[in-house]
Amino acid sequence: MRDMNGVVGTHDVVLVTLDTLRYDVAVSLEAAGRTPEFSRWFTWEERHAPGNFTFASHLAMLAGFLPTPAAPGTHPRLFASAFPGSETTIPSTWTYDAPDLPSGLEQAGYHTVCVGGVGFFNRRTALGSVLPGMFAEAHWEPEFGVTCPESLDHQIDRVAEVLGRTEQRLFLLLNVSALHQPNHHYLPGADGDTLETHAAALEYVDSRIGRLFAALRRPTFVIVCSDHGTAYGEDGHIGHRLGHEVVWTVPYAEFVID
């Protein structure tokens, strides 16, 4: 595990959550060469999500509980709020005396920014204000949301604008909405959401994500992961917020852009 005490304070930190991306779809496209930009930077790791829908999973991740490696073990964490007796906090964990990671990084001199995607980030309701309310600066527009086929293009435009005017070290959460239902607009001729349209949405994201990586300042510690998967009829299940393997199993990667 990387010593995060050498990262925090010297690197920007970026968390990209690919909302609802399934592990099996991510690795099958990786093996088929259909996501070349992601493959340029990393190989997906199998992990278990800390929650089975967006709100729960992001609350956990923003408290330092990132997706857990699927193999048995204690699995130390990269970030952790100070908590006596924590078995997953080790000397290389960056700890903070705050209730959540954005607050802890803000105390360390970071400017914290959220560029939301799905409805839990839209700030149109009290519930939709909880997650973005954890950041010093938060952005959401309808064109960032699930019904816009160019959502990631618009989100990266906003990230570039933020990067262009921010001099402090930056903690950025980018919640990518493109994988989330409805995603049939990414596969011409599709009349409903399927595993195939989910895969086509991931290809769209891969075709745009290089622009994000190119825009990030150097050095940057990047985490790319799903918050949970989603079901397309497996054992009769549709969607998420349920305890099926395709929901709990997610892809994860971390790397440094120097």
Secondary structure, 3 states (H helix, E strand, C coil): CCCHHHCECCEEEEEEEECCCCHHHHHHHHHCCCCHHHHHHCCCEEEECCCCCHHHHHHHHCCCCCCEECCCCCCCCCEEECCCCCCCCCCCCEEECCCCHHHHHHHCCCEEEEECCCHHHCCCCCHHHCCHHHCCEEECCHHHCCCCCCHHHHHHHHHHHHHHHCCCCEEEEEEECCCCCCCHHHCCCCCCCCHHHHHHHHHHHHHHHHHHHHHCCCCEEEEEECCCCCEECHHHCEECCCCCHHHHEEEEEEEEEC
